[in-house]
Amino acid sequence: PKFLPISPPFFPQSPIVMKPQIRRIKGRGLVLDSKQSMRFFQEAQEDGGNQANGKDPPRPSVVFSLQSSPNSSRRASDDLLSTRWAKKARETTCIPVPHSMSSISDLDTVQSWSRETRQFVSITAMHGVKRIWESRGRSKLFWGLTVIGMATLMFWQIGILITTYIGKPTVSQVSLVMSEQGMDFPKITLCNYNPIKQSYLQKINATGDFPPQLVQYLLLANSDAYATLSSNETVLEEDELALQKYQENHPDFTVDQFYQQGGFTCPEVLKHCSFAGRVFDCCSVSRPVLTSHGLCHYLNLREAGEAMRAQKESSESGGLQLILDAQRNEKIPEEGAAAALANPIDTGFRFYVDEPETSTYSTSQGISVSPGDVVYTAVSLVKYNLLDDNSWGNCTSKWPEGYTGNNTHWKYQSKDCITKCKAKFFNENCGCSPFIYNIDREYPSCSALQYYQCLEEKVLVNGSLTNWPACTECKSECNRWIYGTSNSYAHGFSDAAIASLRSQYPEDDEAYIRANYLSVSIFFRDLSFTEYSQVAASNITALLSNMGGTLGLFLGMSVLTVFESIIYATKVLWTFLSCQRRKYTAEKEREVKLQRNETERTIHCIKNLSVKNLEDLARSIRTDDSERDTESFSISRQNSWNTLPDKDSPPPFITISIPNP
């Protein structure tokens, strides 16, 4: 190590002076190895010259001033320290000390390999990195592989969490809801399997220009696609010519008029109605509607007042009871309608239980009942609450753009939307819409021939109905009620029931009642419903919580630790990309190494200045016996070159006590 001697006249304004005040050493003199002293101060002189020439930057120094008492004799010491530097050593000794060395604990941080990594390891709470930094050999390899493995698992798990969150998963919650105020009754739609009365056909054929095959042709226009495609195109062309000829003679005749005037009226089919044992006028609450079955009638009891709006008791007598008349004597001759009707062998009624806002009637959802039968229909209600597009779902409560008609002013129904979508498809491609799809009558209705030709050209591919419109814009409704039914049947009326009906309808005899009358009883099985709610399986709070648990489980990290890691990685990357940053880092590392070397030299010097050497030095100096028994050794530290600014506070002051020998 090198040391710089500084005489008292060259001390800074507030020198850091170590003054061993040797007051009393009984019978002892200072002993100092002259060779060691000369080598000590020669190296210090060389070091001081290098600093004065600007080769080395100035360093702070610890200044030792050895002062004897005024009465002490210096002859012994002068004999031992005969050279100029030996004499000067009696008064002044300098030991260089780094300014940043405020405590011995700073030695751990100055011995790092990389400034940024050292700082990151010292402040981060991440598990394992400190083990990697401080361990050696196999231990470093073990901890390195462990941390890498845990980090891999952590990123894999976080990737799964983020992927799951982006996928917008949902789950269903099922609950049973009890309705204390009763259950709102659904809409009941009643359709006679015989769409046209025979008496009406006789009326329009009074002039004899309405051929029987024209009935089949008109009924075919209201059939589904499969029944239409099974027809013969040549026969359809002949029937179309016959229809046009008839319309020339009867300009006011239309297909809609044919179904409306040819169907059964409410008084003709609805004989008796009661709700919860209370008899009411059926036709006062029923409305006609055109469906694929022709003219039907629906009952919406929610519009009949509070007394009949909801069922209050879960029993057969607490629901709706109907007595219907099939009027089999008005049935169309089978030879004229067999090819047109979907179920030519059925007689009686088909009824539907659905929401009041629904206008589409699917034949797969109806319930059939024949004359002479009694049907008991127990209804169970299921509600679906789905999420819309903004809440991780795919349902909607609004009609798609471009859809018009009366139904668009009602509650959105996916079945009605699909029906209107098909009507729009046929109108855009064929200039008309089939009767069964044109529920709002906003497009011209297709004849059977037009319907057949449109299916052949636009829909049918290789004998299969392939090109049906996808109707992807018709999403499921967000709030949907499903009325499930379970039916039980009984055949025939009792004698008491026959007698009661004959008293109410004296125009019908017992044989007619048994051949045409039927009974329908509709009621809720329970005054409760099952509710299925679609809810999001995750949210941002759950995602952050799961990610935080994953970070803590594998590496003990938190959000702040993540920020620290990002800052560290940014600095390291910046070091590789920026030349200026590399120069700055290199300068910092050089300063750290310089401070480390100076610290090591200072510690080495302080170790050499042991108490024994000080005692030997004290024995070579004559001291006054009247001085105190203990001597104090005071140390303070400051830059000896006056390079610190005025605002810097003086370094710490340390006092070392030399025990009395």
Secondary structure, DSSP 8 states (H G I E B T S, - for coil): -------GGG--SS--EEEEB----TT------HHHHHHHHHHHHHHHHHHHTTSS---EEEEEE-B--TT---HHHHHHS-SHHHHHHHHEEEEE--TT-SSGGGGTGGG-S-HHHHHHHHH---SSHHHHHH--HHHHHHHHHHHHHHHHHHHHHHHHHHHHHHT--EEEEEEEEE-TT-EE--EEEEEES--S-HHHHHHHTTTS-S-HHHHHHHHHTTS-HHHHHTS-HHHHHHHHHHHHHHHHH-TT--HHHHHHHHS--HHHHEEEEEETTEE--HHHHEEEEEETTEEEEEEEGGGS-GGGTEE-SSSGGGSEEEEEE--GGG---HHHHTTT-S-TT--SEEEEEE-TT-----TTS-EEE-TTEEEEEEEEEEEEE--BGGGT--BBSS--TT--SGGGGS---HHHHHHHHHHHHHHHHHSSB-TTT-TT--S-B--HHHHHHHIIIIIEETTEE------TT---BSEEEEEEEEEEEEES--HHHHHHHHHH-TTS-HHHHHHHEEEEEEEEEEEEEEEEEEEES--HHHHHHHHHHHHHHHH---HHHHHHHHHHHHHHHHHHH-HHHHHHHHHHHHHHHHHHHHHHHHHHHHHHS-HHHHHHHHHTS---TTS-S-EEEEEE-EETT--S-TTS----EEEEEE---
